[in-house]
Amino acid sequence: MGWSPRLVVQEYVDGEFIYIPRKSGNKKEWGSNTSTRIELQQRNMQIYEDYLAGNSQQELSDKYFLSLKSMQRIIREQRNMNEA
């Protein structure tokens, strides 16, 4: 029996799962395979609109089930995007 890459790998990780990361040039951005990124952008815009309409950060935090810190970050980011 000759040299086999499978046998060499099997010697070290017999029966286990291994993770081989993508080459840096082949990496995809987070959310590129799903609509999650777009949905979160839409949610964040709605949060900012609700905030501008007079809802407090605490009310929005409760409504969207997010921490107050997350709400503050979202509002700050949306404000910065709208000012740019």
N, C-alpha and C positions, 0 to 999 in steps of 0.2 A: 504494500500500500504506500503510495507516495504522499508528499506534503499536501495538505488541504487547509485552506484558511478556516473552514468550518471546524476542523478538528483542533486547530490552534486556539480559536476563540472558545470552543467547548472545554478545553483544558482549564481555562480560567473562570468561565461563567456557566458551568454545566447546569442546565435547566433553569437558569434565571433570565429575567428580561434585561436587556441592555438598551440604552438610549444613545443614538448616534446623531448628534446635532447637525443641522444643515450647514453647508458652507455659508459664510457671511454674505456672499453675493446672491445667494438663493433664498435668503430669508424673506418672509412675507410680513407685512405690517399687521399688528393686532387687529382683529376684526375684519380682515380683508375677505374672508370666505363666508361671512354671514352679514346680516343686516344690523347686527348689534351696535356697531359704531354709529350708524345713521340714527337708529332709535335713541341712543343716548344723547346725541346732539340735539335731536328734536325735543327730548325730555328736558334737557338743560335750557333750551330756549324758552320752553313753556314755563319752567321754574322762574326764569328771569322776568318773563312777562307778568307772571303772578306776583312777583316781588314788586315790580313797578306799579302794579294795580293796587298795592297797599297791603298785601299779605306780609306778615312778619316772618323772619327767618325761622322762628320756632314753629309757626303754623305750617310753613312749607316743609320743614323737617318732619313733622308729624304726618302731613299729607302724603309725602313721597317716601316715607319710611327710610330716611337718611339721617345720619348724624348731623348735629348742628355744624360741626367743622366741615363736613362735606358740602352742606348747604352754603356756607360762607365761601368755600373755594369755588363752587359753581357760579355763584353770583359775581364774585370778583372776576373770574375768567370771562363770563358773558359781558360784564361791564367793560372790560379791557378790549374785547373783540368789537363791541359796538362803538367804542371811542376811537378805534384805529381807523 
